[in-house]
Amino acid sequence: MAFITYEDPAMTAAIARMLPQTHHQFCIWHIMKKLPEKVGAFSCRSDFLVSFKNVFMSETPEEFEESRKKIIMHFSLESNEWLSK
């Protein structure tokens, strides 16, 4: 089972505690809304946005992780804690 919610620490903790077998994901709308705060000027670059949105088109967890890591490396965002999570 999966839960898709907005990024809220209390919600994350409650889901983990009450439904430990559930996979918790943040909704793409909320992720995109937070993007300027989390990656700064990159959020205005069309090449970054296209690459970032393509990550969410992944069909497997492995493909998702590979795409995410490529973005981090390509844009030299290794020190970005949010993207590293």
PyMOL Python script that loads the backbone (N, CA, C, O; Angstrom):
from pymol import cmd

cmd.read_pdbstr("""\
ATOM      1  N   MET A   1       0.841  -1.164   0.000  1.00  0.00           N
ATOM      2  CA  MET A   1       0.000   0.000   0.000  1.00  0.00           C
ATOM      3  C   MET A   1       0.889   1.231   0.000  1.00  0.00           C
ATOM      4  O   MET A   1       1.999   1.197   0.532  1.00  0.00           O
ATOM      5  N   ALA A   2       0.410   2.321  -0.595  1.00  0.00           N
ATOM      6  CA  ALA A   2       1.156   3.571  -0.634  1.00  0.00           C
ATOM      7  C   ALA A   2       0.240   4.716  -0.228  1.00  0.00           C
ATOM      8  O   ALA A   2      -0.963   4.699  -0.488  1.00  0.00           O
ATOM      9  N   PHE A   3       0.831   5.695   0.405  1.00  0.00           N
ATOM     10  CA  PHE A   3       0.153   6.940   0.746  1.00  0.00           C
ATOM     11  C   PHE A   3       0.863   8.057   0.021  1.00  0.00           C
ATOM     12  O   PHE A   3       2.089   8.146   0.080  1.00  0.00           O
ATOM     13  N   ILE A   4       0.129   8.907  -0.658  1.00  0.00           N
ATOM     14  CA  ILE A   4       0.701  10.084  -1.304  1.00  0.00           C
ATOM     15  C   ILE A   4       0.115  11.295  -0.591  1.00  0.00           C
ATOM     16  O   ILE A   4      -1.096  11.513  -0.597  1.00  0.00           O
ATOM     17  N   THR A   5       1.005  12.083   0.029  1.00  0.00           N
ATOM     18  CA  THR A   5       0.576  13.249   0.799  1.00  0.00           C
ATOM     19  C   THR A   5       1.507  14.419   0.531  1.00  0.00           C
ATOM     20  O   THR A   5       2.480  14.300  -0.213  1.00  0.00           O
ATOM     21  N   TYR A   6       1.199  15.533   1.136  1.00  0.00           N
ATOM     22  CA  TYR A   6       2.105  16.671   1.111  1.00  0.00           C
ATOM     23  C   TYR A   6       3.208  16.433   2.136  1.00  0.00           C
ATOM     24  O   TYR A   6       3.102  15.552   2.990  1.00  0.00           O
ATOM     25  N   GLU A   7       4.267  17.230   2.037  1.00  0.00           N
ATOM     26  CA  GLU A   7       5.422  17.038   2.909  1.00  0.00           C
ATOM     27  C   GLU A   7       5.144  17.652   4.275  1.00  0.00           C
ATOM     28  O   GLU A   7       5.224  18.867   4.453  1.00  0.00           O
ATOM     29  N   ASP A   8       4.820  16.805   5.221  1.00  0.00           N
ATOM     30  CA  ASP A   8       4.519  17.240   6.579  1.00  0.00           C
ATOM     31  C   ASP A   8       5.162  16.258   7.549  1.00  0.00           C
ATOM     32  O   ASP A   8       4.821  15.075   7.544  1.00  0.00           O
ATOM     33  N   PRO A   9       6.092  16.733   8.387  1.00  0.00           N
ATOM     34  CA  PRO A   9       6.786  15.827   9.303  1.00  0.00           C
ATOM     35  C   PRO A   9       5.846  15.040  10.214  1.00  0.00           C
ATOM     36  O   PRO A   9       6.085  13.860  10.471  1.00  0.00           O
ATOM     37  N   ALA A  10       4.792  15.670  10.702  1.00  0.00           N
ATOM     38  CA  ALA A  10       3.847  14.972  11.581  1.00  0.00           C
ATOM     39  C   ALA A  10       3.126  13.856  10.826  1.00  0.00           C
ATOM     40  O   ALA A  10       2.929  12.765  11.361  1.00  0.00           O
ATOM     41  N   MET A  11       2.735  14.132   9.588  1.00  0.00           N
ATOM     42  CA  MET A  11       2.054  13.128   8.760  1.00  0.00           C
ATOM     43  C   MET A  11       3.011  11.967   8.475  1.00  0.00           C
ATOM     44  O   MET A  11       2.625  10.801   8.563  1.00  0.00           O
ATOM     45  N   THR A  12       4.243  12.291   8.139  1.00  0.00           N
ATOM     46  CA  THR A  12       5.245  11.262   7.861  1.00  0.00           C
ATOM     47  C   THR A  12       5.441  10.351   9.071  1.00  0.00           C
ATOM     48  O   THR A  12       5.475   9.128   8.936  1.00  0.00           O
ATOM     49  N   ALA A  13       5.569  10.954  10.253  1.00  0.00           N
ATOM     50  CA  ALA A  13       5.767  10.181  11.481  1.00  0.00           C
ATOM     51  C   ALA A  13       4.544   9.330  11.801  1.00  0.00           C
ATOM     52  O   ALA A  13       4.682   8.171  12.194  1.00  0.00           O
ATOM     53  N   ALA A  14       3.355   9.889  11.637  1.00  0.00           N
ATOM     54  CA  ALA A  14       2.126   9.156  11.942  1.00  0.00           C
ATOM     55  C   ALA A  14       1.949   7.957  11.015  1.00  0.00           C
ATOM     56  O   ALA A  14       1.573   6.874  11.464  1.00  0.00           O
ATOM     57  N   ILE A  15       2.218   8.147   9.732  1.00  0.00           N
ATOM     58  CA  ILE A  15       2.083   7.036   8.787  1.00  0.00           C
ATOM     59  C   ILE A  15       3.090   5.938   9.115  1.00  0.00           C
ATOM     60  O   ILE A  15       2.745   4.756   9.103  1.00  0.00           O
ATOM     61  N   ALA A  16       4.320   6.316   9.405  1.00  0.00           N
ATOM     62  CA  ALA A  16       5.352   5.329   9.753  1.00  0.00           C
ATOM     63  C   ALA A  16       4.980   4.557  11.013  1.00  0.00           C
ATOM     64  O   ALA A  16       5.217   3.352  11.107  1.00  0.00           O
ATOM     65  N   ARG A  17       4.403   5.254  11.971  1.00  0.00           N
ATOM     66  CA  ARG A  17       4.052   4.612  13.248  1.00  0.00           C
ATOM     67  C   ARG A  17       2.808   3.727  13.116  1.00  0.00           C
ATOM     68  O   ARG A  17       2.787   2.599  13.607  1.00  0.00           O
ATOM     69  N   MET A  18       1.785   4.242  12.459  1.00  0.00           N
ATOM     70  CA  MET A  18       0.511   3.538  12.413  1.00  0.00           C
ATOM     71  C   MET A  18       0.419   2.517  11.273  1.00  0.00           C
ATOM     72  O   MET A  18      -0.300   1.525  11.383  1.00  0.00           O
ATOM     73  N   LEU A  19       1.141   2.761  10.193  1.00  0.00           N
ATOM     74  CA  LEU A  19       1.096   1.876   9.031  1.00  0.00           C
ATOM     75  C   LEU A  19       2.525   1.572   8.565  1.00  0.00           C
ATOM     76  O   LEU A  19       2.932   2.011   7.490  1.00  0.00           O
ATOM     77  N   PRO A  20       3.276   0.833   9.362  1.00  0.00           N
ATOM     78  CA  PRO A  20       4.703   0.643   9.072  1.00  0.00           C
ATOM     79  C   PRO A  20       5.005  -0.073   7.760  1.00  0.00           C
ATOM     80  O   PRO A  20       6.115   0.054   7.244  1.00  0.00           O
ATOM     81  N   GLN A  21       4.074  -0.805   7.217  1.00  0.00           N
ATOM     82  CA  GLN A  21       4.306  -1.520   5.954  1.00  0.00           C
ATOM     83  C   GLN A  21       3.945  -0.664   4.736  1.00  0.00           C
ATOM     84  O   GLN A  21       4.071  -1.112   3.596  1.00  0.00           O
ATOM     85  N   THR A  22       3.497   0.562   4.984  1.00  0.00           N
ATOM     86  CA  THR A  22       3.048   1.446   3.916  1.00  0.00           C
ATOM     87  C   THR A  22       4.204   2.282   3.388  1.00  0.00           C
ATOM     88  O   THR A  22       5.053   2.744   4.151  1.00  0.00           O
ATOM     89  N   HIS A  23       4.226   2.467   2.088  1.00  0.00           N
ATOM     90  CA  HIS A  23       5.220   3.327   1.448  1.00  0.00           C
ATOM     91  C   HIS A  23       4.630   4.729   1.356  1.00  0.00           C
ATOM     92  O   HIS A  23       3.558   4.917   0.782  1.00  0.00           O
ATOM     93  N   HIS A  24       5.329   5.712   1.919  1.00  0.00           N
ATOM     94  CA  HIS A  24       4.845   7.087   1.940  1.00  0.00           C
ATOM     95  C   HIS A  24       5.581   7.906   0.890  1.00  0.00           C
ATOM     96  O   HIS A  24       6.811   7.939   0.870  1.00  0.00           O
ATOM     97  N   GLN A  25       4.831   8.560   0.028  1.00  0.00           N
ATOM     98  CA  GLN A  25       5.398   9.404  -1.020  1.00  0.00           C
ATOM     99  C   GLN A  25       4.770  10.787  -0.933  1.00  0.00           C
ATOM    100  O   GLN A  25       3.646  10.949  -0.459  1.00  0.00           O
ATOM    101  N   PHE A  26       5.521  11.782  -1.403  1.00  0.00           N
ATOM    102  CA  PHE A  26       4.990  13.145  -1.479  1.00  0.00           C
ATOM    103  C   PHE A  26       4.402  13.364  -2.868  1.00  0.00           C
ATOM    104  O   PHE A  26       4.923  12.849  -3.857  1.00  0.00           O
ATOM    105  N   CYS A  27       3.328  14.119  -2.939  1.00  0.00           N
ATOM    106  CA  CYS A  27       2.669  14.370  -4.225  1.00  0.00           C
ATOM    107  C   CYS A  27       3.531  15.299  -5.084  1.00  0.00           C
ATOM    108  O   CYS A  27       4.239  16.164  -4.569  1.00  0.00           O
ATOM    109  N   ILE A  28       3.455  15.104  -6.398  1.00  0.00           N
ATOM    110  CA  ILE A  28       4.273  15.875  -7.335  1.00  0.00           C
ATOM    111  C   ILE A  28       3.927  17.357  -7.267  1.00  0.00           C
ATOM    112  O   ILE A  28       4.812  18.198  -7.429  1.00  0.00           O
ATOM    113  N   TRP A  29       2.661  17.699  -7.031  1.00  0.00           N
ATOM    114  CA  TRP A  29       2.279  19.108  -6.927  1.00  0.00           C
ATOM    115  C   TRP A  29       3.054  19.780  -5.794  1.00  0.00           C
ATOM    116  O   TRP A  29       3.589  20.875  -5.969  1.00  0.00           O
ATOM    117  N   HIS A  30       3.114  19.137  -4.652  1.00  0.00           N
ATOM    118  CA  HIS A  30       3.809  19.715  -3.500  1.00  0.00           C
ATOM    119  C   HIS A  30       5.320  19.772  -3.745  1.00  0.00           C
ATOM    120  O   HIS A  30       5.974  20.748  -3.376  1.00  0.00           O
ATOM    121  N   ILE A  31       5.858  18.752  -4.353  1.00  0.00           N
ATOM    122  CA  ILE A  31       7.282  18.737  -4.669  1.00  0.00           C
ATOM    123  C   ILE A  31       7.620  19.905  -5.597  1.00  0.00           C
ATOM    124  O   ILE A  31       8.595  20.620  -5.366  1.00  0.00           O
ATOM    125  N   MET A  32       6.823  20.098  -6.637  1.00  0.00           N
ATOM    126  CA  MET A  32       7.084  21.189  -7.582  1.00  0.00           C
ATOM    127  C   MET A  32       6.906  22.555  -6.914  1.00  0.00           C
ATOM    128  O   MET A  32       7.623  23.499  -7.243  1.00  0.00           O
ATOM    129  N   LYS A  33       5.981  22.665  -6.003  1.00  0.00           N
ATOM    130  CA  LYS A  33       5.767  23.925  -5.286  1.00  0.00           C
ATOM    131  C   LYS A  33       6.994  24.263  -4.425  1.00  0.00           C
ATOM    132  O   LYS A  33       7.369  25.430  -4.306  1.00  0.00           O
ATOM    133  N   LYS A  34       7.603  23.258  -3.838  1.00  0.00           N
ATOM    134  CA  LYS A  34       8.767  23.460  -2.974  1.00  0.00           C
ATOM    135  C   LYS A  34      10.076  23.590  -3.750  1.00  0.00           C
ATOM    136  O   LYS A  34      11.095  23.969  -3.173  1.00  0.00           O
ATOM    137  N   LEU A  35      10.066  23.289  -5.026  1.00  0.00           N
ATOM    138  CA  LEU A  35      11.283  23.261  -5.815  1.00  0.00           C
ATOM    139  C   LEU A  35      12.106  24.556  -5.734  1.00  0.00           C
ATOM    140  O   LEU A  35      13.313  24.476  -5.509  1.00  0.00           O
ATOM    141  N   PRO A  36      11.506  25.747  -5.905  1.00  0.00           N
ATOM    142  CA  PRO A  36      12.322  26.966  -5.816  1.00  0.00           C
ATOM    143  C   PRO A  36      13.026  27.113  -4.462  1.00  0.00           C
ATOM    144  O   PRO A  36      14.176  27.550  -4.402  1.00  0.00           O
ATOM    145  N   GLU A  37      12.349  26.756  -3.405  1.00  0.00           N
ATOM    146  CA  GLU A  37      12.928  26.830  -2.062  1.00  0.00           C
ATOM    147  C   GLU A  37      14.075  25.832  -1.900  1.00  0.00           C
ATOM    148  O   GLU A  37      15.059  26.122  -1.220  1.00  0.00           O
ATOM    149  N   LYS A  38      13.952  24.677  -2.513  1.00  0.00           N
ATOM    150  CA  LYS A  38      14.909  23.603  -2.299  1.00  0.00           C
ATOM    151  C   LYS A  38      16.104  23.616  -3.243  1.00  0.00           C
ATOM    152  O   LYS A  38      17.186  23.163  -2.869  1.00  0.00           O
ATOM    153  N   VAL A  39      15.926  24.133  -4.474  1.00  0.00           N
ATOM    154  CA  VAL A  39      17.037  24.130  -5.429  1.00  0.00           C
ATOM    155  C   VAL A  39      17.374  25.515  -5.977  1.00  0.00           C
ATOM    156  O   VAL A  39      18.233  25.647  -6.848  1.00  0.00           O
ATOM    157  N   GLY A  40      16.707  26.533  -5.473  1.00  0.00           N
ATOM    158  CA  GLY A  40      17.040  27.907  -5.856  1.00  0.00           C
ATOM    159  C   GLY A  40      16.873  28.178  -7.342  1.00  0.00           C
ATOM    160  O   GLY A  40      15.848  27.849  -7.939  1.00  0.00           O
ATOM    161  N   ALA A  41      17.905  28.787  -7.930  1.00  0.00           N
ATOM    162  CA  ALA A  41      17.845  29.240  -9.325  1.00  0.00           C
ATOM    163  C   ALA A  41      17.645  28.104 -10.322  1.00  0.00           C
ATOM    164  O   ALA A  41      17.169  28.339 -11.433  1.00  0.00           O
ATOM    165  N   PHE A  42      18.000  26.879  -9.947  1.00  0.00           N
ATOM    166  CA  PHE A  42      17.799  25.753 -10.861  1.00  0.00           C
ATOM    167  C   PHE A  42      16.327  25.579 -11.212  1.00  0.00           C
ATOM    168  O   PHE A  42      15.997  25.080 -12.288  1.00  0.00           O
ATOM    169  N   SER A  43      15.442  25.988 -10.306  1.00  0.00           N
ATOM    170  CA  SER A  43      14.011  25.802 -10.546  1.00  0.00           C
ATOM    171  C   SER A  43      13.501  26.657 -11.707  1.00  0.00           C
ATOM    172  O   SER A  43      12.384  26.445 -12.180  1.00  0.00           O
ATOM    173  N   CYS A  44      14.292  27.610 -12.168  1.00  0.00           N
ATOM    174  CA  CYS A  44      13.914  28.463 -13.299  1.00  0.00           C
ATOM    175  C   CYS A  44      14.518  27.990 -14.614  1.00  0.00           C
ATOM    176  O   CYS A  44      14.177  28.507 -15.679  1.00  0.00           O
ATOM    177  N   ARG A  45      15.397  27.027 -14.545  1.00  0.00           N
ATOM    178  CA  ARG A  45      16.068  26.534 -15.752  1.00  0.00           C
ATOM    179  C   ARG A  45      15.232  25.447 -16.412  1.00  0.00           C
ATOM    180  O   ARG A  45      14.892  24.442 -15.788  1.00  0.00           O
ATOM    181  N   SER A  46      14.906  25.661 -17.683  1.00  0.00           N
ATOM    182  CA  SER A  46      14.044  24.698 -18.372  1.00  0.00           C
ATOM    183  C   SER A  46      14.707  23.325 -18.487  1.00  0.00           C
ATOM    184  O   SER A  46      14.020  22.307 -18.397  1.00  0.00           O
ATOM    185  N   ASP A  47      16.034  23.276 -18.686  1.00  0.00           N
ATOM    186  CA  ASP A  47      16.690  21.976 -18.800  1.00  0.00           C
ATOM    187  C   ASP A  47      16.618  21.203 -17.487  1.00  0.00           C
ATOM    188  O   ASP A  47      16.466  19.982 -17.490  1.00  0.00           O
ATOM    189  N   PHE A  48      16.728  21.914 -16.365  1.00  0.00           N
ATOM    190  CA  PHE A  48      16.595  21.259 -15.067  1.00  0.00           C
ATOM    191  C   PHE A  48      15.162  20.770 -14.854  1.00  0.00           C
ATOM    192  O   PHE A  48      14.947  19.642 -14.411  1.00  0.00           O
ATOM    193  N   LEU A  49      14.187  21.618 -15.170  1.00  0.00           N
ATOM    194  CA  LEU A  49      12.779  21.246 -14.963  1.00  0.00           C
ATOM    195  C   LEU A  49      12.378  20.033 -15.782  1.00  0.00           C
ATOM    196  O   LEU A  49      11.676  19.152 -15.285  1.00  0.00           O
ATOM    197  N   VAL A  50      12.815  19.978 -17.023  1.00  0.00           N
ATOM    198  CA  VAL A  50      12.498  18.826 -17.871  1.00  0.00           C
ATOM    199  C   VAL A  50      13.114  17.562 -17.270  1.00  0.00           C
ATOM    200  O   VAL A  50      12.448  16.533 -17.160  1.00  0.00           O
ATOM    201  N   SER A  51      14.376  17.646 -16.887  1.00  0.00           N
ATOM    202  CA  SER A  51      15.050  16.489 -16.287  1.00  0.00           C
ATOM    203  C   SER A  51      14.382  16.079 -14.981  1.00  0.00           C
ATOM    204  O   SER A  51      14.180  14.892 -14.726  1.00  0.00           O
ATOM    205  N   PHE A  52      14.040  17.064 -14.155  1.00  0.00           N
ATOM    206  CA  PHE A  52      13.424  16.785 -12.864  1.00  0.00           C
ATOM    207  C   PHE A  52      12.060  16.122 -13.039  1.00  0.00           C
ATOM    208  O   PHE A  52      11.761  15.145 -12.353  1.00  0.00           O
ATOM    209  N   LYS A  53      11.242  16.629 -13.931  1.00  0.00           N
ATOM    210  CA  LYS A  53       9.921  16.039 -14.163  1.00  0.00           C
ATOM    211  C   LYS A  53      10.031  14.630 -14.749  1.00  0.00           C
ATOM    212  O   LYS A  53       9.189  13.776 -14.473  1.00  0.00           O
ATOM    213  N   ASN A  54      11.061  14.389 -15.552  1.00  0.00           N
ATOM    214  CA  ASN A  54      11.245  13.063 -16.143  1.00  0.00           C
ATOM    215  C   ASN A  54      11.538  11.997 -15.093  1.00  0.00           C
ATOM    216  O   ASN A  54      11.236  10.822 -15.300  1.00  0.00           O
ATOM    217  N   VAL A  55      12.119  12.398 -13.978  1.00  0.00           N
ATOM    218  CA  VAL A  55      12.376  11.446 -12.897  1.00  0.00           C
ATOM    219  C   VAL A  55      11.061  10.794 -12.473  1.00  0.00           C
ATOM    220  O   VAL A  55      11.021   9.600 -12.175  1.00  0.00           O
ATOM    221  N   PHE A  56       9.998  11.575 -12.448  1.00  0.00           N
ATOM    222  CA  PHE A  56       8.711  11.068 -11.975  1.00  0.00           C
ATOM    223  C   PHE A  56       7.968  10.232 -13.016  1.00  0.00           C
ATOM    224  O   PHE A  56       6.883   9.714 -12.752  1.00  0.00           O
ATOM    225  N   MET A  57       8.564  10.109 -14.195  1.00  0.00           N
ATOM    226  CA  MET A  57       7.999   9.230 -15.219  1.00  0.00           C
ATOM    227  C   MET A  57       8.608   7.831 -15.122  1.00  0.00           C
ATOM    228  O   MET A  57       8.270   6.945 -15.906  1.00  0.00           O
ATOM    229  N   SER A  58       9.492   7.644 -14.173  1.00  0.00           N
ATOM    230  CA  SER A  58      10.146   6.345 -13.974  1.00  0.00           C
ATOM    231  C   SER A  58       9.118   5.259 -13.708  1.00  0.00           C
ATOM    232  O   SER A  58       8.099   5.483 -13.054  1.00  0.00           O
ATOM    233  N   GLU A  59       9.412   4.085 -14.230  1.00  0.00           N
ATOM    234  CA  GLU A  59       8.498   2.966 -14.050  1.00  0.00           C
ATOM    235  C   GLU A  59       8.914   2.019 -12.935  1.00  0.00           C
ATOM    236  O   GLU A  59       8.117   1.194 -12.488  1.00  0.00           O
ATOM    237  N   THR A  60      10.159   2.135 -12.483  1.00  0.00           N
ATOM    238  CA  THR A  60      10.638   1.267 -11.406  1.00  0.00           C
ATOM    239  C   THR A  60      11.408   2.110 -10.391  1.00  0.00           C
ATOM    240  O   THR A  60      11.880   3.199 -10.719  1.00  0.00           O
ATOM    241  N   PRO A  61      11.535   1.617  -9.175  1.00  0.00           N
ATOM    242  CA  PRO A  61      12.349   2.341  -8.188  1.00  0.00           C
ATOM    243  C   PRO A  61      13.801   2.501  -8.650  1.00  0.00           C
ATOM    244  O   PRO A  61      14.431   3.525  -8.385  1.00  0.00           O
ATOM    245  N   GLU A  62      14.316   1.506  -9.327  1.00  0.00           N
ATOM    246  CA  GLU A  62      15.696   1.567  -9.825  1.00  0.00           C
ATOM    247  C   GLU A  62      15.858   2.670 -10.866  1.00  0.00           C
ATOM    248  O   GLU A  62      16.840   3.412 -10.851  1.00  0.00           O
ATOM    249  N   GLU A  63      14.891   2.768 -11.763  1.00  0.00           N
ATOM    250  CA  GLU A  63      14.923   3.806 -12.794  1.00  0.00           C
ATOM    251  C   GLU A  63      14.806   5.196 -12.154  1.00  0.00           C
ATOM    252  O   GLU A  63      15.480   6.138 -12.573  1.00  0.00           O
ATOM    253  N   PHE A  64      13.956   5.311 -11.149  1.00  0.00           N
ATOM    254  CA  PHE A  64      13.802   6.573 -10.424  1.00  0.00           C
ATOM    255  C   PHE A  64      15.135   6.990  -9.807  1.00  0.00           C
ATOM    256  O   PHE A  64      15.576   8.125  -9.983  1.00  0.00           O
ATOM    257  N   GLU A  65      15.772   6.073  -9.086  1.00  0.00           N
ATOM    258  CA  GLU A  65      17.038   6.385  -8.416  1.00  0.00           C
ATOM    259  C   GLU A  65      18.126   6.746  -9.420  1.00  0.00           C
ATOM    260  O   GLU A  65      18.897   7.677  -9.190  1.00  0.00           O
ATOM    261  N   GLU A  66      18.193   6.029 -10.513  1.00  0.00           N
ATOM    262  CA  GLU A  66      19.197   6.311 -11.540  1.00  0.00           C
ATOM    263  C   GLU A  66      18.979   7.713 -12.122  1.00  0.00           C
ATOM    264  O   GLU A  66      19.935   8.471 -12.286  1.00  0.00           O
ATOM    265  N   SER A  67      17.736   8.055 -12.431  1.00  0.00           N
ATOM    266  CA  SER A  67      17.419   9.377 -12.985  1.00  0.00           C
ATOM    267  C   SER A  67      17.722  10.487 -11.988  1.00  0.00           C
ATOM    268  O   SER A  67      18.259  11.533 -12.354  1.00  0.00           O
ATOM    269  N   ARG A  68      17.379  10.257 -10.743  1.00  0.00           N
ATOM    270  CA  ARG A  68      17.633  11.252  -9.697  1.00  0.00           C
ATOM    271  C   ARG A  68      19.134  11.495  -9.547  1.00  0.00           C
ATOM    272  O   ARG A  68      19.576  12.641  -9.454  1.00  0.00           O
ATOM    273  N   LYS A  69      19.907  10.425  -9.525  1.00  0.00           N
ATOM    274  CA  LYS A  69      21.357  10.556  -9.380  1.00  0.00           C
ATOM    275  C   LYS A  69      21.980  11.268 -10.576  1.00  0.00           C
ATOM    276  O   LYS A  69      22.926  12.038 -10.414  1.00  0.00           O
ATOM    277  N   LYS A  70      21.457  11.017 -11.776  1.00  0.00           N
ATOM    278  CA  LYS A  70      21.967  11.689 -12.977  1.00  0.00           C
ATOM    279  C   LYS A  70      21.750  13.198 -12.883  1.00  0.00           C
ATOM    280  O   LYS A  70      22.635  13.975 -13.242  1.00  0.00           O
ATOM    281  N   ILE A  71      20.583  13.614 -12.404  1.00  0.00           N
ATOM    282  CA  ILE A  71      20.311  15.048 -12.253  1.00  0.00           C
ATOM    283  C   ILE A  71      21.278  15.665 -11.249  1.00  0.00           C
ATOM    284  O   ILE A  71      21.849  16.728 -11.496  1.00  0.00           O
ATOM    285  N   ILE A  72      21.452  15.001 -10.134  1.00  0.00           N
ATOM    286  CA  ILE A  72      22.351  15.511  -9.095  1.00  0.00           C
ATOM    287  C   ILE A  72      23.754  15.685  -9.655  1.00  0.00           C
ATOM    288  O   ILE A  72      24.393  16.710  -9.415  1.00  0.00           O
ATOM    289  N   MET A  73      24.231  14.714 -10.384  1.00  0.00           N
ATOM    290  CA  MET A  73      25.583  14.785 -10.936  1.00  0.00           C
ATOM    291  C   MET A  73      25.675  15.813 -12.063  1.00  0.00           C
ATOM    292  O   MET A  73      26.614  16.608 -12.104  1.00  0.00           O
ATOM    293  N   HIS A  74      24.707  15.797 -12.974  1.00  0.00           N
ATOM    294  CA  HIS A  74      24.738  16.692 -14.138  1.00  0.00           C
ATOM    295  C   HIS A  74      24.729  18.165 -13.726  1.00  0.00           C
ATOM    296  O   HIS A  74      25.422  18.987 -14.325  1.00  0.00           O
ATOM    297  N   PHE A  75      23.951  18.486 -12.714  1.00  0.00           N
ATOM    298  CA  PHE A  75      23.834  19.882 -12.278  1.00  0.00           C
ATOM    299  C   PHE A  75      24.714  20.193 -11.062  1.00  0.00           C
ATOM    300  O   PHE A  75      24.590  21.258 -10.457  1.00  0.00           O
ATOM    301  N   SER A  76      25.595  19.265 -10.714  1.00  0.00           N
ATOM    302  CA  SER A  76      26.534  19.432  -9.584  1.00  0.00           C
ATOM    303  C   SER A  76      25.802  19.809  -8.297  1.00  0.00           C
ATOM    304  O   SER A  76      26.156  20.776  -7.622  1.00  0.00           O
ATOM    305  N   LEU A  77      24.782  19.027  -7.977  1.00  0.00           N
ATOM    306  CA  LEU A  77      23.965  19.280  -6.785  1.00  0.00           C
ATOM    307  C   LEU A  77      24.201  18.226  -5.699  1.00  0.00           C
ATOM    308  O   LEU A  77      23.297  17.911  -4.924  1.00  0.00           O
ATOM    309  N   GLU A  78      25.398  17.696  -5.650  1.00  0.00           N
ATOM    310  CA  GLU A  78      25.728  16.664  -4.674  1.00  0.00           C
ATOM    311  C   GLU A  78      25.545  17.145  -3.235  1.00  0.00           C
ATOM    312  O   GLU A  78      25.250  16.343  -2.349  1.00  0.00           O
ATOM    313  N   SER A  79      25.713  18.424  -2.999  1.00  0.00           N
ATOM    314  CA  SER A  79      25.585  18.954  -1.638  1.00  0.00           C
ATOM    315  C   SER A  79      24.146  19.332  -1.272  1.00  0.00           C
ATOM    316  O   SER A  79      23.890  19.780  -0.154  1.00  0.00           O
ATOM    317  N   ASN A  80      23.213  19.153  -2.204  1.00  0.00           N
ATOM    318  CA  ASN A  80      21.824  19.487  -1.929  1.00  0.00           C
ATOM    319  C   ASN A  80      21.181  18.351  -1.118  1.00  0.00           C
ATOM    320  O   ASN A  80      20.910  17.273  -1.645  1.00  0.00           O
ATOM    321  N   GLU A  81      20.947  18.613   0.156  1.00  0.00           N
ATOM    322  CA  GLU A  81      20.415  17.585   1.060  1.00  0.00           C
ATOM    323  C   GLU A  81      19.039  17.097   0.635  1.00  0.00           C
ATOM    324  O   GLU A  81      18.752  15.904   0.731  1.00  0.00           O
ATOM    325  N   TRP A  82      18.191  17.990   0.173  1.00  0.00           N
ATOM    326  CA  TRP A  82      16.825  17.643  -0.218  1.00  0.00           C
ATOM    327  C   TRP A  82      16.831  16.650  -1.378  1.00  0.00           C
ATOM    328  O   TRP A  82      16.107  15.655  -1.349  1.00  0.00           O
ATOM    329  N   LEU A  83      17.636  16.916  -2.385  1.00  0.00           N
ATOM    330  CA  LEU A  83      17.700  16.004  -3.526  1.00  0.00           C
ATOM    331  C   LEU A  83      18.355  14.685  -3.165  1.00  0.00           C
ATOM    332  O   LEU A  83      18.054  13.648  -3.757  1.00  0.00           O
ATOM    333  N   SER A  84      19.252  14.729  -2.192  1.00  0.00           N
ATOM    334  CA  SER A  84      19.931  13.506  -1.783  1.00  0.00           C
ATOM    335  C   SER A  84      19.026  12.550  -1.032  1.00  0.00           C
ATOM    336  O   SER A  84      19.292  11.349  -0.985  1.00  0.00           O
ATOM    337  N   LYS A  85      17.954  13.073  -0.440  1.00  0.00           N
ATOM    338  CA  LYS A  85      17.002  12.225   0.284  1.00  0.00           C
ATOM    339  C   LYS A  85      16.137  11.502  -0.706  1.00  0.00           C
ATOM    340  O   LYS A  85      15.262  10.731  -0.313  1.00  0.00           O
TER     341      LYS A  85
END
""", "prot")
cmd.dss("prot")
cmd.show_as("cartoon", "prot")
cmd.util.cbc("prot")
cmd.orient("prot")
